[in-house]
């Protein structure tokens, strides 16, 4: 096998850091190649803040990070990887850079601080020069300026403050300190002022990460030149795009990147990599090569596989006009995890949680109410500066139009907040002068909204609810003004464009901080449900829903990513597998946590519930890992302490409880817990792993997850891995390694069974416990029937596959409308066109002469055991004789699941 610059068969994520540089990754290459992956997936490789353990704090786009081994080290890694048949996927960070200490590390920012808005680098950063008297606010002081005055000094032509070193405006070096500070293009201030006074866009609420304006062509060129050179030289084969929702124009950025990559790799003007024909409009969908054949390649990136870290809501769709292969895969994580959640048990577990912890509805008792309150808190506090900027811009828009002048700033600010907190997705994708038709509205005569129909409907719904925040009906009309401005419908001037973009960017920051970083930690019946891309209010996923999701991916985004564990997940997949098992024994958990809390009282019941679940996820009470994770959780929850308003006494109580409770529990406690959970956790972990490795999409394995890997939130999940050899594995860890190797090697040897153009069909078990089996068959491209890969049109109906609306329901794909309308996936009807997606094992396409693979997974294994096991339940296999790659067992016809799954709770079969 040789590395393919097109679609990976599987990737392996490595978190690079000084403790695990390029050389360490290079030493691990032979081992990783033996697993069966096709590409290494590297965290950001450009120059970052010294000592950074993640690399997302880039300071210099011109250089590969020296602490990792520099460009020479990266090229050496690429050569060794290629010699073993592997390529490199690299994570890139277009949204922001570090505002480091010393500031000189970021040369463009240094120049802006010295030269002000006239600096040629001023266009790099999203700074509102109309605020703060034309100065950049720098919230770096540990206290109010008056208290820190004596710690400021001029030294070697710079202004010093601890590790900080700021440039001086030319000609100001000799001024007294007060005059010198007033003369600069920046204002040093207490860090607490950032919340309300900051005048540059940042990453979420992190002032140390300043946003970059990659929408500017010159900025794009400067920040991507090194990356493109590495792609031109064949060092880098594909891209992961970090946080595209932070950008002013995500689609515009991705299209510019697509063109740049095509040009750098010699694919300018070609469809994809030259092996596929790109449809008009440059969609990120997939096309068949001219003349037929199996090879199907991504259009996005000129044949260079590109995925975006886009967090999709449960029923949200990735814009099909983006020139990418898909997302990084958090949507897959949610659907896989959900299969192992017992909905009835979850309901009982939630009732027990409410009785035990007694949280108020909006502080963890009810998911929707908890999200809404968290959003209000974040938008009025942490994002107050961002809302203030939107309010200033909206006020200028209204002042410039006589028809809108009577909307007061307070009303605009209220409307902005109330609209933002009601958005059910990360952001809308509206733009002034965008490609979509006007949706009308009360201000259509002012220009007409320009957005997707889904965005327009979403904002209209939010606006209808937001009016409730106003007592006077006429004052509530301001909500429509803000809505239309957010949709790009009030005009096409600079302020109109700025408001439209900033509203969407602020929405993304609000969603991340209020849901993932606040509500996830407050609503705690089942901690595994509080995961990136998840829906704690509705975490369970039925087999039918999973199959619908997988079939749609196979058709629409066959090379999108799939993940189970990442550097950003709150808990690793195997930790979540242990927690999901609680939904199968809620009464036992209720008794257990009550008994444990009586023997080691906690400061509050909410903490007791979450701390013991966190320890359970690890499988033991390791103080070195558990204490930091729980302290982070209570600060994120913000119920009794926060990151910025620390309650030292409470945090000391938390630490004391953890050390006396979970971390000091008698071994018999963990033995008893293991007796209840180890079996179901094993089935969940192996089942989730096999689903990810064989479902439609490109699986990304996080470092170490080929074994049983239990990790908590960062920094616990970013510990340097121990790779380069094969660690001794026993029990479930050995089983997971066996499963992972078998599936990865199968994907590598038979990419046509799993990649773009391959088939996916559910298999339905028959018998009294059939609901505990989830199974499907993957087949090669030549076995597909019913739709043309080249045209995207149903050959049976002639209906376009790319309409942006669900043709079965007539509803927009980004409205949040549930996909399922009562039609079971087994009927063989495509949800969008009615064309066959081959969901019946009797379909001659599935039963063709070519070989394929069958995945069989046990779900809710404890409930299965309580029901007496598989008994007479059988799984009808497609025609032919099949062999399980994990056990060597052979089977054909309607195989008894009691026999097929006698040794392992999963099976991976190939036709022989």
C-alpha positions in Angstrom: 0.0 0.0 0.0 1.1 3.6 -0.7 -0.2 6.8 0.9 -3.1 8.2 -1.0 -3.5 12.0 -1.1 -7.3 11.4 -1.5 -9.6 9.8 1.0 -8.0 8.2 4.1 -9.2 4.8 5.1 -8.6 5.8 8.7 -6.7 8.4 10.6 -4.8 8.3 14.0 -4.8 11.5 16.0 -1.6 12.5 17.8 -1.5 15.5 20.2 1.9 17.0 19.5 3.6 18.9 22.3 7.2 19.4 23.6 6.9 16.1 25.5 5.7 14.3 22.3 7.4 16.0 19.3 7.8 15.0 15.7 10.6 12.6 16.6 8.4 10.7 19.0 5.6 10.5 16.4 8.2 9.2 13.9 9.3 6.4 16.3 5.6 5.4 16.5 5.1 5.1 12.8 5.8 1.4 12.4 3.4 0.5 15.2 0.7 2.8 13.8 1.1 1.5 10.3 0.7 -2.1 11.7 -2.6 -1.1 13.2 -4.0 -0.4 9.7 -4.5 3.3 9.6 -3.7 5.2 6.3 -2.9 8.6 7.8 -1.5 10.3 10.9 -3.7 13.2 12.1 -1.5 15.8 13.7 -2.5 18.6 16.0 -1.4 22.1 14.9 2.2 22.2 13.7 2.9 25.9 13.3 4.9 28.0 15.8 2.9 28.4 19.0 3.3 29.8 22.5 6.4 28.2 24.1 5.4 25.1 26.1 1.9 24.9 24.7 0.5 21.4 25.0 -2.1 21.8 22.3 -0.7 24.2 19.6 -3.9 26.1 18.9 -2.2 29.3 20.2 -0.3 30.0 17.0 2.1 32.9 17.1 3.9 32.6 13.7 2.3 31.2 10.5 5.6 31.3 8.7 7.3 28.6 10.6 6.8 25.0 11.8 7.1 24.8 15.5 10.7 24.6 16.7 9.8 22.8 20.0 8.4 20.0 18.0 11.5 19.7 15.8 10.8 22.4 13.2 10.2 21.9 9.5 13.1 19.5 9.3 11.4 17.3 11.9 8.1 17.4 10.2 9.6 16.5 6.8 11.4 13.6 8.4 8.2 12.4 10.0 6.5 12.7 6.6 9.2 10.7 4.9 9.1 7.9 7.4 5.3 7.8 7.4 5.3 7.6 3.6 7.8 4.8 3.6 5.3 2.9 5.8 2.4 3.7 3.5 1.0 6.6 5.7 0.1 10.2 4.8 -0.3 13.2 7.1 -3.4 15.1 8.0 -2.8 18.4 9.7 -5.0 20.5 12.0 -5.0 24.2 11.1 -6.3 27.2 13.0 -7.7 30.0 10.8 -9.8 31.7 13.4 -7.3 33.1 15.8 -3.7 33.6 17.1 -2.2 33.9 20.5 -1.9 37.3 22.2 1.2 36.0 24.0 3.6 37.2 26.7 6.0 38.5 25.6 3.9 40.1 22.9 6.9 40.2 20.5 6.3 36.5 19.8 3.3 37.5 17.6 5.1 39.8 15.2 1.9 41.1 13.3 0.3 41.9 16.7 3.5 43.6 17.9 3.4 45.9 14.8 -0.2 46.8 15.3 0.4 47.7 19.0 3.3 49.9 17.9 1.9 51.5 14.7 -1.9 51.5 15.4 -4.6 51.4 12.8 -2.2 52.6 10.1 0.0 49.5 10.4 -0.2 47.3 7.4 -0.9 44.5 9.9 -4.0 46.2 11.3 -6.1 44.4 8.8 -5.0 41.1 10.3 -7.1 41.5 13.5 -10.7 42.0 14.2 -10.3 45.2 16.2 -13.1 47.8 16.7 -11.0 51.0 16.5 -14.1 53.1 17.0 -14.2 51.9 20.6 -11.8 52.7 23.5 -10.8 56.0 22.0 -9.0 54.3 19.0 -6.9 52.1 21.3 -6.6 48.3 21.6 -7.7 47.3 25.1 -5.2 44.8 26.6 -6.7 43.2 29.7 -3.4 41.8 31.1 -3.0 43.5 34.5 -3.6 41.4 37.6 -5.4 44.3 39.3 -6.6 47.8 38.6 -4.0 50.0 37.0 -3.5 52.1 40.1 -2.6 49.0 42.1 -0.2 47.7 39.4 1.4 51.0 38.6 4.7 50.3 40.4 5.1 47.1 38.4 5.2 48.8 35.1 8.6 49.9 33.8 10.3 50.9 30.6 13.3 48.7 29.7 15.3 48.3 26.5 12.8 50.4 24.5 9.8 48.4 25.7 7.1 48.6 28.3 7.5 45.7 30.8 5.0 44.1 33.1 6.1 40.7 34.5 6.5 38.5 31.4 4.8 41.0 29.1 6.8 43.3 26.9 4.9 45.9 24.9 6.2 48.0 22.0 6.4 51.7 22.4 5.0 54.1 19.8 7.9 55.8 18.1 8.9 59.0 19.9 7.3 58.2 23.2 10.2 56.4 24.9 11.2 59.4 27.1 7.8 60.4 28.4 6.8 60.1 32.1 4.9 56.8 32.7 1.4 58.5 32.8 2.1 60.3 29.5 3.7 57.3 28.0 0.7 55.1 28.7 -1.7 57.7 27.2 0.5 58.0 24.1 0.3 54.3 23.0 -2.1 52.6 20.6 -3.1 50.3 23.3 -4.6 50.6 26.8 -3.4 48.3 29.5 -6.1 47.4 32.0 -7.3 45.0 34.7 -8.2 41.6 33.2 -11.7 41.8 34.6 -12.5 44.7 32.2 -12.3 42.3 29.3 -15.8 41.1 30.0 -17.4 44.4 29.2 -14.8 46.6 27.5 -12.8 44.5 25.1 -12.7 45.8 21.6 -11.2 42.9 19.7 -12.8 39.7 18.7 -11.4 36.7 20.5 -11.8 32.9 20.6 -15.0 32.4 22.7 -14.2 34.3 25.9 -10.4 33.7 25.9 -8.8 37.1 25.7 -5.4 35.5 25.1 -6.5 34.4 21.7 -7.1 37.2 19.3 -9.3 36.6 16.2 -7.7 36.8 12.7 -9.5 38.2 9.7 -8.8 35.5 7.2 -11.7 36.9 5.1 -9.1 39.4 3.9 -7.2 37.9 0.9 -3.9 39.3 2.0 -4.3 37.9 5.5 -5.3 34.6 4.1 -2.3 34.4 1.8 0.1 35.3 4.6 -1.4 32.9 7.2 -1.6 29.9 4.7 1.6 30.3 2.7 3.7 27.8 4.8 0.9 25.3 4.9 0.3 25.5 1.1 4.1 25.0 0.5 4.0 21.9 2.6 1.1 20.6 0.7 2.8 21.4 -2.6 5.8 19.5 -1.5 3.8 16.5 -0.6 4.5 16.7 3.2 0.8 17.3 4.1 -2.0 15.3 2.5 -5.1 16.6 4.1 -6.6 19.2 6.5 -8.7 19.5 9.6 -10.2 23.0 9.9 -10.5 24.1 13.5 -13.7 26.1 14.5 -14.9 27.4 11.1 -18.0 28.8 12.9 -15.8 31.6 14.3 -15.1 32.9 10.8 -16.9 35.9 9.3 -17.7 33.8 6.2 -17.0 30.1 6.7 -18.1 29.1 3.1 -16.1 31.9 1.6 -13.0 30.8 3.5 -13.4 27.2 2.6 -13.8 28.1 -1.1 -10.7 30.3 -1.0 -8.8 27.5 0.7 -10.1 25.0 -1.9 -8.8 27.1 -4.7 -5.5 27.7 -3.0 -4.9 24.0 -2.3 -5.8 23.1 -5.9 -3.3 25.6 -7.2 -0.6 24.5 -4.8 -1.1 20.8 -5.6 -1.4 21.3 -9.4 -5.1 20.7 -9.5 -6.3 24.1 -10.5 -9.3 23.8 -12.7 -9.6 20.1 -12.2 -12.5 18.4 -10.6 -11.3 17.0 -7.3 -8.0 15.2 -7.8 -8.6 14.8 -11.5 -10.3 11.4 -11.0 -13.7 12.8 -10.3 -16.0 15.4 -11.9 -17.0 18.3 -9.7 -20.7 19.3 -10.1 -21.5 22.9 -10.9 -21.3 25.0 -7.8 -18.3 23.2 -6.2 -20.2 21.2 -3.7 -18.4 19.2 -1.1 -20.3 16.2 -2.2 -18.7 13.3 -4.1 -18.7 12.3 -7.7 -17.8 9.2 -9.6 -14.7 9.2 -11.9 -15.3 9.5 -15.6 -15.9 6.2 -17.2 -17.0 4.6 -14.0 -14.9 2.5 -11.7 -14.5 2.3 -7.9 -12.2 5.2 -7.2 -14.1 8.2 -5.8 -12.2 11.2 -4.5 -13.1 14.3 -2.5 -13.6 17.5 -4.4 -12.8 19.7 -1.4 -9.1 20.6 -1.5 -8.4 19.5 -5.0 -8.2 15.9 -4.0 -6.9 16.7 -0.6 -9.2 15.4 2.1 -10.6 18.3 4.2 -13.0 18.1 7.2 -14.3 20.9 9.4 -14.8 20.9 13.1 -18.4 21.8 12.8 -20.7 20.9 15.8 -24.0 20.0 14.3 -27.2 20.0 16.4 -29.2 16.7 16.3 -31.2 17.5 13.2 -29.0 20.1 11.7 -27.3 19.5 8.3 -23.9 20.6 7.1 -24.2 23.1 4.3 -23.9 21.1 1.1 -22.3 23.9 -0.7 -19.1 23.7 1.4 -16.2 22.3 -0.6 -15.2 19.7 2.1 -15.5 16.0 2.7 -17.6 16.6 5.8 -17.2 17.2 9.5 -14.7 15.9 12.1 -17.4 13.5 13.3 -19.1 14.6 16.5 -22.5 13.9 15.0 -21.4 10.2 14.6 -20.3 10.2 18.2 -23.7 11.2 19.4 -25.5 8.6 17.3 -23.1 5.8 18.3 -23.3 6.7 22.0 -27.0 6.9 21.9 -27.4 3.3 20.9 -26.1 2.2 24.2 -28.4 4.4 26.3 -31.6 2.7 27.6 -34.3 5.3 27.3 -36.5 3.7 30.0 -33.6 3.4 32.3 -32.5 7.0 31.6 -35.9 8.2 32.6 -35.6 6.4 35.9 -32.0 7.6 36.4 -33.1 11.2 35.8 -35.9 10.9 38.3 -33.4 9.5 40.9 -31.0 12.4 40.1 -33.7 15.0 40.6 -34.7 13.4 43.9 -31.1 13.1 45.1 -29.6 16.4 44.0 -32.9 18.5 44.0 -31.6 21.0 41.5 -33.9 23.9 40.5 -35.3 23.4 37.0 -33.1 26.1 35.4 -29.9 25.1 37.3 -29.7 21.5 36.3 -33.2 20.1 36.9 -34.5 20.5 33.4 -32.3 20.5 30.3 -34.1 23.1 28.2 -34.5 25.5 31.1 -30.9 25.0 32.2 -29.7 25.8 28.7 -31.8 29.0 28.5 -30.6 30.3 31.8 -27.0 29.5 31.0 -27.3 31.3 27.7 -28.8 34.4 29.4 -25.9 34.4 32.0 -23.2 34.1 29.3 -24.7 36.7 26.9 -25.1 39.3 29.7 -21.8 38.6 31.4 -19.0 36.8 29.6 -20.0 38.1 26.2 -21.1 41.6 27.3 -18.4 43.2 25.2 -19.4 41.3 22.1 -23.0 42.3 22.6 -21.9 45.9 23.2 -20.1 45.9 19.8 -23.2 44.5 18.1 -25.3 47.2 19.8 -23.1 50.0 18.6 -23.2 48.7 15.1 -26.9 48.3 15.1 -27.3 51.8 16.5 -25.3 53.2 13.6 -27.4 51.2 11.1 -30.6 52.6 12.6 -29.2 56.1 12.8 -28.4 56.1 9.1 -32.0 55.2 8.1 -34.8 57.6 9.1 -37.3 54.8 9.3 -35.3 53.0 12.0 -34.0 55.9 14.1 -36.5 55.5 17.0 -35.0 52.2 18.2 -33.1 53.0 21.3 -29.8 51.3 22.1 -31.2 49.6 25.2 -33.9 48.0 23.0 -31.4 47.0 20.4 -29.2 45.4 23.1 -32.2 43.5 24.5 -33.3 42.3 21.1 -29.8 41.1 20.3 -29.5 39.1 23.5 -33.0 37.6 23.3 -32.5 36.5 19.7 -29.1 35.0 20.5 -30.2 32.9 23.4 -33.0 31.3 21.4 -30.9 30.0 18.5 -30.9 26.1 18.6 -27.7 25.8 16.5 -24.2 27.3 16.7 -24.9 30.0 14.1 -26.8 31.0 11.0 -24.9 31.3 7.7 -26.4 34.5 6.4 -24.5 37.1 4.5 -25.2 40.5 2.9 -25.6 39.9 -0.8 -25.5 36.1 -0.4 -26.7 33.6 -3.0 -30.1 32.9 -1.6 -33.4 34.5 -2.5 -35.1 37.0 -0.2 -37.4 35.5 2.4 -39.4 38.8 2.7 -40.5 40.2 6.0 -41.4 43.6 7.4 -38.1 45.2 6.2 -37.9 43.4 2.8 -38.2 46.8 1.1 -34.9 47.8 2.8 -33.0 45.1 0.8 -34.5 41.8 1.7 -32.8 39.1 3.8 -30.2 37.0 2.1 -29.9 33.7 3.8 -30.8 30.1 3.6 -34.5 29.3 4.1 -33.6 27.4 7.2 -31.7 30.3 8.7 -34.6 32.6 8.0 -37.1 30.3 9.5 -34.9 29.7 12.5 -34.5 33.4 13.2 -38.1 34.1 12.6 -39.1 31.5 15.2 -36.5 33.0 17.6 -37.8 36.5 16.9 -41.4 35.5 17.7 -40.3 34.2 21.1 -38.0 37.1 21.7 -40.8 39.6 21.5 -41.9 38.4 24.9 -39.0 40.2 26.5 -40.7 43.6 25.8 -43.7 44.9 27.6 -44.7 47.5 25.0 -45.8 45.9 21.7 -44.4 48.7 19.5 -41.0 48.5 21.2 -41.0 44.8 20.4 -40.7 45.7 16.7 -37.0 46.2 17.3 -36.7 42.4 17.4 -37.6 42.3 13.7 -35.0 44.9 12.9 -32.2 42.9 14.6 -33.5 39.7 13.0 -33.3 41.2 9.5 -29.9 42.7 10.2 -28.7 39.3 11.2 -30.0 37.8 8.0 -28.2 40.5 5.9 -31.5 42.2 4.9 -31.2 45.8 5.9 -28.6 47.0 3.4 -25.1 46.3 2.0 -22.9 48.9 3.7 -19.9 48.2 6.0 -22.0 48.3 9.1 -24.6 45.9 7.6 -21.9 43.4 6.7 -20.2 43.8 10.0 -23.4 43.2 12.0 -24.4 40.2 9.9 -21.0 38.5 10.4 -20.5 39.4 14.1 -24.0 38.3 15.1 -23.2 34.8 13.7 -19.8 34.7 15.3 -21.2 35.8 18.6 -23.9 33.1 18.3 -21.2 30.4 17.9 -19.3 31.7 21.0 -22.5 31.8 23.0 -23.6 28.3 22.1 -20.2 26.9 23.0 -19.9 28.6 26.3 -23.5 28.3 27.5 -24.1 24.7 26.4 -20.8 22.8 26.3 -19.0 24.8 29.0 -21.9 25.5 31.4 -25.2 23.6 30.9 -23.3 20.3 30.3 -21.9 20.6 33.9 -25.1 21.6 35.5 -27.5 19.0 34.1 -26.0 15.8 35.3 -28.3 12.8 35.4 -26.0 10.9 33.0 -22.6 12.6 32.5 -21.8 10.6 29.3 -24.7 12.4 27.6 -23.0 15.7 28.2 -20.6 15.4 25.3 -19.5 17.6 22.4 -22.2 17.2 19.7 -24.5 15.5 22.2 -28.0 16.2 23.4 -28.3 15.6 27.2 -32.1 16.2 27.0 -32.5 13.4 24.4 -29.4 11.2 24.3 -30.9 7.9 23.4 -30.8 6.8 19.8 -32.8 3.9 18.4 -31.4 1.4 15.9 -33.8 2.8 13.3 -32.5 6.3 13.9 -28.9 5.2 13.7 -29.5 3.4 10.4 -31.2 6.4 8.9 -28.3 8.6 10.0 -25.7 6.1 8.6 -27.6 5.6 5.3 -27.8 9.4 4.8 -24.0 9.8 5.5 -23.3 7.0 3.0 -25.2 8.8 0.4 -24.4 12.4 1.1 -21.1 12.6 2.9 -19.4 9.2 2.5 -15.9 10.5 3.4 -16.9 12.6 6.4 -15.1 12.0 9.7 -16.2 9.9 12.6 -14.8 10.2 16.1 -15.4 8.7 19.6 -12.6 10.3 21.6 -10.8 13.6 20.8 -8.7 16.2 22.6 -11.9 18.1 23.2 -14.2 15.4 24.5 -15.3 15.7 28.1 -14.7 12.0 28.6 -13.2 9.4 26.4 -15.4 6.8 24.7 -14.5 4.0 27.1 -15.2 6.2 30.1 -18.6 7.1 28.6 -19.2 3.4 27.9 -19.1 2.8 31.7 -21.4 5.6 32.4 -24.0 4.6 29.7 -24.3 1.2 31.6 -25.9 3.1 34.4 -29.1 3.5 32.3 -29.4 -0.3 32.5 -29.3 -0.3 36.3 -30.6 3.0 37.6 -32.0 1.6 40.9 -28.7 0.1 41.8 -26.9 3.4 41.1 -29.4 5.3 43.2 -28.8 3.1 46.1 -25.0 3.0 45.6 -24.5 6.8 45.4 -26.7 7.3 48.5 -24.7 4.8 50.5 -21.4 6.2 49.4 -22.5 9.7 50.2 -23.6 8.7 53.7 -20.1 7.3 54.4 -18.3 10.3 52.9 -20.6 13.4 52.9 -20.2 15.9 50.1 -20.5 19.7 50.3 -23.7 19.3 48.2 -25.6 16.5 46.6 -25.1 17.7 43.0 -21.3 17.4 43.6 -21.7 13.9 45.1 -23.7 12.7 42.1 -21.2 14.1 39.6 -18.0 13.2 41.5 -19.0 9.6 41.9 -20.0 9.3 38.3 -16.7 10.9 37.3 -14.8 8.4 39.4 -16.9 5.6 38.0 -16.0 6.6 34.5 -12.3 6.2 35.4 -13.0 2.9 37.2 -11.1 4.0 40.3 -10.4 7.1 42.5 -7.1 8.5 41.2 -6.7 11.8 43.1 -4.1 13.1 40.6 -6.6 12.9 37.8 -10.0 13.1 39.6 -9.4 16.2 41.7 -8.5 18.5 38.7 -11.3 17.2 36.6 -14.0 17.7 39.3 -12.7 21.1 40.2 -12.9 22.1 36.5 -16.4 20.8 36.4 -17.6 22.8 39.4 -16.0 26.0 38.0 -17.6 25.5 34.6 -21.0 24.8 36.2 -20.7 28.1 38.0 -23.1 27.1 40.7 -20.9 27.9 43.7 -17.6 28.8 42.2 -16.3 30.0 38.8 -13.1 30.5 37.0 -13.2 34.2 37.5 -15.0 34.4 40.9 -13.3 31.6 42.9 -14.9 30.4 46.1 -11.7 29.2 47.7 -13.5 27.7 50.8 -15.9 25.7 48.6 -13.1 24.4 46.4 -11.2 23.3 49.5 -14.3 21.4 50.6 -14.6 19.8 47.2 -11.0 18.7 47.3 -11.4 17.3 50.8 -14.5 15.4 49.9 -12.8 13.8 46.8 -9.7 12.8 48.8 -11.9 11.3 51.6 -14.5 9.8 49.4 -13.9 8.5 45.8 -10.1 8.7 46.1 -10.0 6.9 49.5 -12.8 4.3 48.8 -12.1 0.8 50.0 -11.1 -1.6 47.2 -14.2 -3.5 47.9 -16.2 -0.5 46.7 -14.6 -0.7 43.3 -14.9 -4.4 43.2 -18.6 -4.1 43.8 -19.0 -1.4 41.1 -17.0 -3.5 38.7 -19.2 -6.5 39.3 -22.2 -4.5 38.2 -20.7 -2.5 35.4 -17.7 -4.2 33.9 -19.7 -6.6 31.7 -22.0 -4.0 30.2 -19.1 -1.5 29.9 -17.2 -4.1 27.9 -20.0 -4.7 25.5 -20.6 -0.9 25.1 -16.9 -0.1 24.5 -16.4 -2.9 22.0 -19.7 -2.2 20.3 -19.0 1.5 19.9 -15.5 0.9 18.6 -16.7 -1.5 15.9 -19.6 0.8 14.8 -17.2 3.7 14.4 -14.7 1.6 12.5 -17.2 0.2 10.0 -20.0 2.7 9.6 -20.0 5.2 6.7 -17.2 7.8 7.1 -13.5 8.0 7.9 -12.8 6.9 11.4 -10.3 9.0 13.4 -8.7 7.1 16.3 -7.5 9.2 19.2 -4.1 8.3 20.5 -4.2 5.2 22.7 -7.8 4.3 22.0 -6.9 1.1 20.2 -6.9 -0.2 23.8 -9.4 0.5 26.6 -8.7 4.1 27.3 -10.4 6.0 30.1 -9.7 9.7 30.2 -11.4 12.8 31.6 -11.6 16.3 30.3 -8.4 18.2 29.3 -5.7 18.2 30.4 -6.2 14.6 31.4 -6.9 13.5 27.8 -3.8 15.3 26.5 -1.2 13.3 28.4 1.7 12.2 26.1 1.0 8.7 24.7 3.2 5.7 25.1 3.6 4.5 21.5 6.2 2.9 19.4 5.7 -0.7 20.6 2.8 -2.9 21.4 1.9 -2.6 25.1 0.9 -5.7 26.9 -2.9 -6.0 26.7 -5.3 -8.2 28.6 -9.0 -8.7 28.9 -11.2 -6.1 27.2 -8.2 -4.0 26.2 -6.8 -7.0 24.3 -10.2 -7.6 22.7 -10.4 -4.0 21.7 -6.9 -4.1 20.1 -7.9 -7.2 18.2 -11.1 -5.6 17.0 -9.4 -2.4 16.0 -6.6 -4.1 14.1 -9.0 -6.3 12.2 -11.4 -3.5 11.2 -8.6 -1.1 10.2 -6.8 -3.7 8.1 -10.1 -4.7 6.5 -10.7 -1.0 5.6 -7.2 -0.7 4.2 -7.4 -3.9 2.2 -10.9 -3.2 0.9 -11.5 0.6 0.7 -14.3 0.0 -1.8 -16.4 -1.6 0.9 -16.2 1.4 3.2 -15.3 4.6 1.2 -17.2 6.9 -1.1 -19.5 4.9 -3.4 -19.8 1.9 -1.1 -23.1 0.5 0.1 -24.7 0.4 3.5 -27.7 -1.7 4.5 -29.2 -2.5 7.9 -29.6 -6.1 8.9 -32.6 -6.9 11.1 -32.4 -9.7 13.7 -35.5 -11.9 14.3 -36.6 -13.2 17.6 -37.6 -12.2 21.1 -34.4 -10.1 21.9 -33.8 -8.7 18.4 -33.9 -5.2 19.7 -30.5 -5.9 21.4 -28.7 -6.4 18.0 -27.6 -3.7 15.7 -26.2 -4.9 12.5 -25.4 -3.8 8.9 -23.6 -4.8 5.8 -21.0 -2.8 3.9 -20.5 -3.6 0.2 -18.4 -2.4 -2.7 -19.2 0.3 -5.3 -20.1 -2.0 -8.1 -22.9 -3.4 -5.9 -24.7 -0.1 -5.5 -28.1 0.3 -7.3 -30.7 3.0 -7.5 -28.8 6.2 -7.6 -26.2 7.7 -9.9 -23.1 8.8 -8.1 -22.0 10.9 -11.0 -25.1 13.1 -11.3 -26.5 12.9 -7.8 -29.8 12.2 -9.4 -32.1 9.2 -8.7 -32.1 7.0 -11.7 -35.5 5.8 -10.8 -37.2 9.1 -10.3 -34.9 11.7 -11.9 -35.2 13.8 -8.7 -32.3 15.9 -7.7 -30.4 14.6 -4.6 -29.2 18.1 -3.7 -32.1 20.4 -3.0 -31.4 21.6 0.5 -34.9 20.5 1.6 -36.2 17.1 2.7 -38.4 16.0 -0.2 -40.1 13.5 2.0 -41.3 16.1 4.5 -40.9 19.4 2.6 -39.1 20.9 5.5 -35.7 22.6 5.6 -32.8 20.5 6.7 -31.5 23.1 9.2 -34.8 23.8 10.9 -34.5 21.2 13.6 -37.5 19.2 12.2 -37.1 15.6 13.0 -36.1 13.4 10.1 -38.3 10.5 11.0 -41.9 10.6 10.0 -42.9 7.1 11.0 -41.4 5.4 7.9 -39.0 2.7 9.1 -35.6 2.6 7.5 -36.0 -1.0 6.5 -38.5 0.0 3.8 -35.7 0.8 1.4 -37.0 4.3 0.6 -34.5 7.2 0.5 -35.6 9.8 3.0 -35.0 12.5 0.4 -36.0 11.1 -3.0 -37.8 7.8 -2.5 -35.0 6.1 -4.4 -33.5 2.9 -3.0 -30.6 3.2 -0.7 -30.5 -0.6 -0.5 -31.7 -1.3 3.0 -33.0 -4.8 2.4 -30.8 -7.9 2.5 -33.0 -9.4 -0.2 -31.9 -6.6 -2.6 -29.9 -8.3 -5.4 -27.4 -5.4 -5.1 -26.5 -6.6 -1.6 -26.6 -10.2 -2.5 -24.2 -9.8 -5.5 -21.2 -12.0 -6.1 -18.7 -9.5 -4.6 -17.6 -9.9 -1.0 -18.5 -7.5 1.7 -18.4 -7.0 5.5 -21.1 -7.4 8.2 -21.0 -5.6 11.5 -22.9 -7.1 14.5 -23.1 -5.3 17.8 -24.8 -6.1 21.1 -26.7 -3.2 22.7 -28.1 -3.0 26.2 -26.3 -6.2 27.2 -27.5 -6.2 30.8 -31.1 -5.9 29.8 -30.4 -8.7 27.4 -29.1 -10.9 30.2 -32.0 -10.1 32.4 -34.3 -11.2 29.5 -32.6 -14.6 29.4 -30.0 -13.9 26.7 -30.3 -14.3 23.0 -32.4 -17.5 23.1 -34.0 -18.2 19.7 -33.0 -14.8 18.3 -31.3 -15.1 14.9 -29.6 -12.7 12.4 -30.4 -13.5 8.8 -27.1 -12.9 6.9 -26.9 -12.0 3.2 -26.4 -15.0 0.9 -23.1 -16.8 1.2 -20.8 -18.2 3.8 -19.3 -15.7 6.3 -16.3 -15.8 8.7 -15.9 -13.7 11.8 -12.5 -12.0 11.7 -12.4 -11.7 15.5 -13.1 -15.4 16.4 -12.7 -17.3 13.2 -16.3 -18.7 13.5 -18.1 -19.3 10.2 -21.8 -18.8 9.6 -24.4 -18.6 6.9 -28.1 -18.1 6.6 -30.1 -17.1 9.8 -27.3 -17.5 12.3 -28.3 -17.9 16.0 -26.9 -14.9 17.9 -26.2 -17.0 20.9 -23.6 -18.9 18.8 -22.3 -15.9 16.8 -21.7 -13.8 19.9 -20.7 -16.5 22.3 -17.1 -15.3 22.8 -17.5 -11.6 22.1 -20.4 -9.2 22.2 -19.5 -8.1 18.6 -18.7 -9.7 15.3 -17.0 -8.6 12.1 -17.9 -10.9 9.3 -16.5 -11.2 5.7 -17.9 -13.3 2.9 -15.7 -16.3 2.1 
